[in-house]
Amino acid sequence: MNVIGADTVIIVGMLLAMSAGALSFLSPCVLPIFPAYLSYITGISVKELHEKQNTKIRGKLLSHSIVFLLGVSLVFISLGASASFFGEWIQTILNGETGLFIQRIAGIFLIVMGLFVAGWLNISLLMKERRFQFARKPSGYLGTFFVGLGFAAGWTPCIGPIFGSILLLAASNPAQGMIYTMMYIIGFALPYLILTFFLGSTKWIVRKSSLIMKMGGLIMILMGLVLFLGLMPRITGFLLDIVEGTWLSKLG
């Protein structure tokens, strides 16, 4: 695969990771409780969040949200770095012959998790939520940071399978593992911050969350098939042909 082709694969992986991050936030496990989380970390009641969106409250919401996301990001980055290191270690031990094997494992995992996320497959083990609970949040921004750590370190039926797929993707391609992890974080953080600013929009998105999860699950299944069947080079070549305009000549 030439350099441009390799870059295209990385870009596709980055877009997938970013979409996975957005899907995690917009999932029924996170989005419906989003206002409650904002209330918890800021100390502002849910009623005030919806009714009194003045400059002071918006500033407090955004500042606490950024600190919360820093805590979340620290855990995700640590897991992404561990997955990349593990993948590189395995490939080093086996002389780099495991790349395709891990990629196919990642493909199978993506397919299964896509079916689960879309609601077409029920795996009772994955339905159990394991998340750190704080009876009383430590005060100030430090407390918000620790809540972010606890949120990311726990398991939820929506975030766990989706982020697990990104970790396997990182393990199958260690050189780009941290890039995929960072794109996942960006995908998670952007809608979080946008909806923090426009809190009233959450109700409409919550009503559509089931459809969003089905679409996201379908994308995960398709990407899993691409990885398992090793079709990425063909897709990359097709995309390059489109960019270069040569596909028109081939059709002719």
C-alpha positions as CSV (number, residue, x, y, z in Angstrom):
1,M,0.0,0.0,0.0
2,N,1.4,3.4,-1.0
3,V,1.8,6.3,1.4
4,I,-1.4,8.0,0.1
5,G,-3.3,4.7,0.5
6,A,-2.0,4.3,4.1
7,D,-3.1,7.9,4.9
8,T,-6.6,7.1,3.6
9,V,-6.8,4.1,5.9
10,I,-5.8,6.2,8.8
11,I,-8.4,8.9,7.9
12,V,-11.1,6.3,7.6
13,G,-10.1,4.9,11.0
14,M,-10.1,8.4,12.5
15,L,-13.6,9.1,11.2
16,L,-14.8,5.8,12.6
17,A,-13.3,6.5,16.0
18,M,-14.8,10.0,16.1
19,S,-18.2,8.7,15.1
20,A,-17.9,6.0,17.8
21,G,-17.2,8.7,20.4
22,A,-20.3,10.7,19.3
23,L,-22.4,7.5,19.3
24,S,-21.3,6.7,22.9
25,F,-22.4,10.1,24.1
26,L,-25.7,10.1,22.2
27,S,-26.6,6.6,23.4
28,P,-29.6,5.8,25.7
29,C,-27.1,5.0,28.5
30,V,-25.6,8.5,28.6
31,L,-27.8,11.2,26.9
32,P,-31.0,10.8,29.0
33,I,-29.0,11.2,32.3
34,F,-26.8,14.0,30.8
35,P,-28.8,16.9,32.5
36,A,-28.7,15.0,35.8
37,Y,-24.9,14.7,35.5
38,L,-24.6,18.4,34.8
39,S,-26.7,19.1,37.8
40,Y,-24.6,16.8,40.0
41,I,-21.2,18.2,39.0
42,T,-22.3,21.9,39.1
43,G,-24.7,21.8,42.0
44,I,-27.3,23.5,39.9
45,S,-30.8,21.9,39.9
46,V,-32.1,20.3,36.7
47,K,-35.0,22.8,36.8
48,E,-32.6,25.7,36.9
49,L,-30.5,24.2,34.1
50,H,-33.5,24.3,31.8
51,E,-35.1,27.6,33.0
52,K,-32.2,29.9,33.9
53,Q,-29.7,29.7,31.1
54,N,-27.9,33.0,31.8
55,T,-24.3,33.8,31.1
56,K,-23.2,33.0,34.7
57,I,-24.8,29.6,34.6
58,R,-23.5,28.8,31.1
59,G,-20.0,29.7,32.2
60,K,-20.2,27.4,35.2
61,L,-21.7,24.6,33.1
62,L,-19.0,24.8,30.5
63,S,-16.1,25.1,32.9
64,H,-17.2,22.1,35.0
65,S,-17.9,20.2,31.7
66,I,-14.4,20.8,30.5
67,V,-12.9,19.5,33.8
68,F,-15.2,16.5,33.8
69,L,-14.1,15.7,30.2
70,L,-10.5,16.0,31.3
71,G,-11.1,13.2,33.8
72,V,-12.9,11.1,31.2
73,S,-10.1,11.7,28.7
74,L,-7.3,10.6,31.2
75,V,-8.9,7.2,31.6
76,F,-9.6,6.8,27.9
77,I,-6.1,7.8,26.9
78,S,-4.6,5.4,29.5
79,L,-6.7,2.5,28.0
80,G,-5.8,3.5,24.5
81,A,-2.1,3.7,25.2
82,S,-2.3,0.3,26.9
83,A,-4.1,-1.3,23.9
84,S,-1.5,0.2,21.5
85,F,1.4,-1.1,23.7
86,F,-0.2,-4.5,23.9
87,G,-0.7,-4.7,20.2
88,E,2.9,-3.6,19.5
89,W,4.2,-6.1,22.1
90,I,2.3,-9.0,20.5
91,Q,3.5,-8.1,17.0
92,T,7.1,-7.8,18.2
93,I,7.0,-11.2,19.9
94,L,5.5,-12.9,16.8
95,N,7.6,-10.9,14.3
96,G,4.8,-8.7,13.1
97,E,2.8,-11.5,11.7
98,T,-0.3,-10.9,13.9
99,G,-1.5,-7.6,12.3
100,L,-4.1,-9.3,10.0
101,F,-5.1,-11.8,12.8
102,I,-5.8,-9.0,15.3
103,Q,-7.6,-7.1,12.6
104,R,-9.9,-10.0,11.9
105,I,-10.5,-10.4,15.7
106,A,-11.3,-6.7,15.8
107,G,-13.7,-7.2,12.8
108,I,-15.6,-10.1,14.6
109,F,-15.8,-8.0,17.8
110,L,-17.1,-5.0,15.9
111,I,-19.8,-7.1,14.2
112,V,-20.9,-8.6,17.5
113,M,-20.9,-5.3,19.3
114,G,-22.7,-3.6,16.4
115,L,-25.5,-6.2,16.7
116,F,-25.6,-5.5,20.4
117,V,-25.5,-1.8,20.2
118,A,-28.3,-1.8,17.5
119,G,-30.4,-3.9,19.9
120,W,-30.5,-7.0,17.5
121,L,-28.4,-9.2,19.9
122,N,-28.9,-9.5,23.6
123,I,-25.8,-10.3,25.7
124,S,-26.9,-10.3,29.3
125,L,-23.3,-10.0,30.6
126,L,-22.8,-6.7,28.8
127,M,-26.1,-5.3,30.2
128,K,-24.7,-5.1,33.7
129,E,-23.6,-1.6,34.6
130,R,-20.5,-1.2,36.7
131,R,-19.8,2.4,37.4
132,F,-18.3,4.2,40.4
133,Q,-20.9,6.0,42.4
134,F,-20.2,9.0,44.6
135,A,-22.7,9.3,47.5
136,R,-21.5,12.9,47.8
137,K,-19.4,14.6,45.1
138,P,-16.2,16.2,46.5
139,S,-16.5,19.9,46.3
140,G,-15.2,22.1,43.5
141,Y,-13.4,21.3,40.2
142,L,-11.3,18.6,41.8
143,G,-14.5,16.7,42.6
144,T,-15.8,17.2,39.1
145,F,-12.5,15.7,37.8
146,F,-12.9,12.7,40.0
147,V,-16.4,12.2,38.8
148,G,-15.1,12.2,35.2
149,L,-12.6,9.5,36.2
150,G,-15.3,7.4,37.8
151,F,-17.6,7.8,34.8
152,A,-15.0,6.6,32.3
153,A,-13.5,3.9,34.5
154,G,-16.9,2.2,34.9
155,W,-18.7,0.0,32.4
156,T,-22.0,0.9,30.8
157,P,-23.9,-1.3,28.2
158,C,-23.4,1.4,25.5
159,I,-20.0,2.9,26.0
160,G,-18.2,-0.3,26.9
161,P,-18.8,-2.2,23.7
162,I,-18.2,0.8,21.5
163,F,-15.0,1.9,23.2
164,G,-13.9,-1.7,23.4
165,S,-14.1,-1.8,19.6
166,I,-11.8,1.2,19.3
167,L,-9.3,-0.4,21.7
168,L,-9.2,-3.5,19.5
169,L,-8.7,-1.2,16.5
170,A,-5.8,0.5,18.3
171,A,-4.3,-2.9,19.2
172,S,-4.5,-4.1,15.6
173,N,-2.8,-0.9,14.4
174,P,-0.5,0.3,17.3
175,A,1.1,3.1,15.3
176,Q,-2.2,4.9,15.0
177,G,-3.7,3.6,18.3
178,M,-3.4,6.9,20.1
179,I,-4.8,8.8,17.1
180,Y,-7.9,6.7,17.2
181,T,-8.2,7.1,20.9
182,M,-7.9,10.9,20.7
183,M,-10.5,11.0,17.9
184,Y,-12.9,8.9,20.0
185,I,-12.5,11.5,22.8
186,I,-13.1,14.4,20.5
187,G,-16.2,12.6,19.1
188,F,-17.5,12.2,22.7
189,A,-16.5,15.7,23.9
190,L,-17.9,17.8,21.0
191,P,-21.6,16.8,21.4
192,Y,-21.2,17.0,25.2
193,L,-20.0,20.6,25.0
194,I,-22.5,21.6,22.3
195,L,-25.4,20.2,24.3
196,T,-24.1,21.8,27.5
197,F,-24.5,25.1,25.8
198,F,-27.8,24.3,24.1
199,L,-29.3,22.1,26.9
200,G,-32.9,22.4,25.6
201,S,-32.0,20.4,22.5
202,T,-31.4,17.2,24.5
203,K,-35.1,16.3,24.6
204,W,-35.4,16.0,20.8
205,I,-32.2,14.0,20.5
206,V,-33.3,11.6,23.3
207,R,-36.4,10.8,21.4
208,K,-34.2,9.8,18.4
209,S,-31.5,8.0,20.4
210,S,-32.9,4.5,19.5
211,L,-32.6,5.3,15.8
212,I,-29.2,6.8,16.3
213,M,-28.0,3.6,18.0
214,K,-29.4,1.4,15.2
215,M,-27.6,3.5,12.6
216,G,-24.4,3.4,14.6
217,G,-24.7,-0.4,15.1
218,L,-25.2,-0.9,11.4
219,I,-22.0,1.2,10.7
220,M,-20.1,-0.9,13.3
221,I,-21.3,-4.1,11.5
222,L,-20.2,-2.9,8.1
223,M,-16.8,-1.8,9.4
224,G,-16.4,-5.1,11.1
225,L,-17.0,-6.9,7.8
226,V,-14.5,-4.7,6.1
227,L,-11.8,-5.5,8.7
228,F,-12.6,-9.2,8.8
229,L,-12.6,-9.6,5.0
230,G,-9.6,-7.5,4.6
231,L,-11.4,-5.1,2.2
232,M,-9.8,-1.9,3.4
233,P,-7.1,-1.9,0.7
234,R,-9.8,-2.2,-2.0
235,I,-11.9,0.6,-0.4
236,T,-8.8,2.7,-0.1
237,G,-8.0,2.1,-3.8
238,F,-11.5,3.1,-4.8
239,L,-11.4,6.3,-2.7
240,L,-8.0,7.2,-4.3
241,D,-9.5,6.6,-7.8
242,I,-12.3,9.0,-6.9
243,V,-9.9,11.6,-5.6
244,E,-7.7,11.2,-8.7
245,G,-10.6,11.1,-11.1
246,T,-9.5,7.8,-12.7
247,W,-12.7,5.9,-11.8
248,L,-14.4,7.8,-14.7
249,S,-11.9,6.5,-17.2
250,K,-12.3,2.9,-15.8
251,L,-16.1,3.1,-16.3
252,G,-15.6,4.3,-19.8
